[in-house]
Amino acid sequence: FVIPVVNSLAGTVGWRLTYQTIGLFSLAFVGLWQVLAAEEPSRCFYISDSELKFLQANVPRPKPKSGKDEGKDGSGKPGVLGMPLSVALHPSLWAIFFAHIAFNYGVYYLTNWSP
């Protein structure tokens, strides 16, 4: 959806205004996210009481954080890029990583090398 819209916009108003438009939409999204997002359901202003009770009953609470991040070995040092080693080596993370690479390669190929 985004690529055809951006291509049409760039063809109509030029690439500079297209970049500015994308930047404004991105900033608007950040502002909207800051207003609507909450760190936990109890802080959300638009959640109903029944939804909150359901979440409190069915979703486990995270453990409270200690004063320091703990790596896999419990040394208190983060593993890789500030995350525990178990997260950095998790197969789901790598699946998302490679899917993202494949998607970006496909989009790049289609937009730049296709006739």
C-alpha contacts under 8 A as a table, 3 or more apart, distances in Angstrom:
res1	aa1	res2	aa2	distance
1	F	4	P	6.04
1	F	5	V	6.54
2	V	5	V	5.21
2	V	6	V	5.99
3	I	6	V	5.18
3	I	7	N	6.01
4	P	7	N	5.06
4	P	8	S	6.03
5	V	8	S	5.17
5	V	9	L	6.04
6	V	9	L	4.95
6	V	10	A	5.97
6	V	18	T	6.97
7	N	10	A	5.11
7	N	11	G	6.11
8	S	11	G	5.07
8	S	12	T	6.14
9	L	12	T	5.06
9	L	13	V	5.93
9	L	14	G	7.17
9	L	18	T	6.20
10	A	13	V	5.48
10	A	14	G	4.48
10	A	15	W	4.81
10	A	16	R	8.00
10	A	17	L	7.60
10	A	18	T	5.49
11	G	14	G	5.78
11	G	15	W	7.64
13	V	17	L	6.28
13	V	18	T	6.94
14	G	17	L	5.87
14	G	18	T	6.30
15	W	18	T	4.86
15	W	19	Y	6.18
16	R	19	Y	5.27
16	R	20	Q	6.35
17	L	20	Q	4.95
17	L	21	T	6.00
18	T	21	T	5.05
18	T	22	I	6.22
19	Y	22	I	5.14
19	Y	23	G	6.10
20	Q	23	G	4.98
20	Q	24	L	6.16
21	T	24	L	5.11
21	T	25	F	6.22
22	I	25	F	5.14
22	I	26	S	6.09
23	G	26	S	5.00
23	G	27	L	6.20
24	L	27	L	5.10
24	L	28	A	6.09
25	F	28	A	4.99
25	F	29	F	6.13
26	S	29	F	5.05
26	S	30	V	6.30
27	L	30	V	5.03
27	L	31	G	6.24
28	A	31	G	5.09
28	A	32	L	6.15
29	F	32	L	5.03
29	F	33	W	5.99
30	V	33	W	5.00
30	V	34	Q	6.15
31	G	34	Q	5.16
31	G	35	V	6.38
32	L	35	V	5.20
32	L	36	L	6.09
33	W	36	L	5.24
33	W	37	A	5.38
34	Q	37	A	5.68
36	L	44	C	7.69
37	A	44	C	7.22
38	A	41	P	6.66
38	A	43	R	5.89
38	A	44	C	5.32
39	E	43	R	6.96
39	E	44	C	7.99
40	E	43	R	5.67
40	E	44	C	6.91
41	P	44	C	5.18
41	P	47	I	7.23
41	P	52	L	6.55
41	P	55	L	7.88
42	S	52	L	6.90
44	C	47	I	5.87
47	I	51	E	6.43
47	I	52	L	6.63
48	S	51	E	5.25
48	S	52	L	6.25
49	D	52	L	5.07
49	D	53	K	6.12
50	S	53	K	5.13
50	S	54	F	6.12
51	E	54	F	5.05
51	E	55	L	6.18
52	L	55	L	5.17
52	L	56	Q	6.10
53	K	56	Q	5.10
53	K	57	A	6.10
54	F	57	A	5.19
54	F	58	N	6.07
55	L	58	N	5.22
55	L	59	V	5.32
56	Q	59	V	5.89
56	Q	60	P	7.56
56	Q	61	R	7.99
57	A	60	P	7.93
65	K	68	K	7.56
65	K	69	D	7.81
66	S	69	D	7.18
68	K	76	G	6.06
68	K	77	K	8.00
69	D	76	G	5.52
69	D	77	K	6.42
69	D	78	P	6.07
70	E	73	D	7.65
70	E	74	G	5.32
70	E	75	S	6.24
70	E	76	G	4.03
70	E	77	K	5.65
70	E	78	P	5.93
70	E	84	P	6.91
71	G	74	G	5.31
71	G	75	S	6.23
71	G	76	G	5.81
71	G	77	K	5.41
71	G	78	P	4.75
71	G	79	G	5.25
71	G	83	M	7.33
71	G	84	P	4.53
71	G	85	L	6.33
72	K	75	S	7.77
72	K	79	G	7.09
72	K	84	P	5.73
72	K	85	L	5.73
72	K	86	S	6.28
74	G	77	K	7.64
78	P	81	L	7.41
78	P	82	G	4.92
78	P	83	M	5.50
78	P	84	P	5.45
78	P	85	L	7.58
79	G	82	G	6.13
79	G	83	M	5.47
79	G	84	P	4.49
79	G	85	L	4.55
79	G	88	A	7.81
80	V	83	M	5.40
80	V	84	P	6.39
80	V	85	L	5.88
80	V	88	A	6.36
83	M	87	V	6.53
83	M	88	A	6.65
84	P	87	V	5.47
84	P	88	A	6.52
85	L	88	A	5.00
85	L	89	L	6.13
86	S	89	L	5.33
86	S	90	H	6.04
87	V	90	H	5.12
87	V	93	L	7.55
88	A	93	L	7.12
89	L	93	L	7.41
89	L	94	W	7.47
90	H	93	L	5.53
90	H	94	W	6.75
91	P	94	W	5.15
91	P	95	A	6.12
92	S	95	A	4.97
92	S	96	I	6.27
93	L	96	I	5.25
93	L	97	F	6.17
94	W	97	F	4.82
94	W	98	F	6.12
95	A	98	F	5.32
95	A	99	A	6.02
96	I	99	A	5.05
96	I	100	H	6.05
97	F	100	H	5.23
97	F	101	I	6.39
98	F	101	I	4.96
98	F	102	A	6.12
99	A	102	A	5.09
99	A	103	F	6.10
100	H	103	F	5.13
100	H	104	N	6.10
101	I	104	N	5.21
101	I	105	Y	6.08
102	A	105	Y	5.13
102	A	106	G	6.15
103	F	106	G	5.09
103	F	107	V	6.17
104	N	107	V	5.11
104	N	108	Y	5.97
105	Y	108	Y	5.09
105	Y	109	Y	6.01
106	G	109	Y	5.12
106	G	110	L	6.06
107	V	110	L	5.16
107	V	111	T	6.00
108	Y	111	T	5.34
108	Y	112	N	5.82
108	Y	113	W	7.70
109	Y	112	N	5.43
109	Y	113	W	5.18
109	Y	114	S	6.66
110	L	113	W	5.91
110	L	114	S	5.20
111	T	114	S	6.42
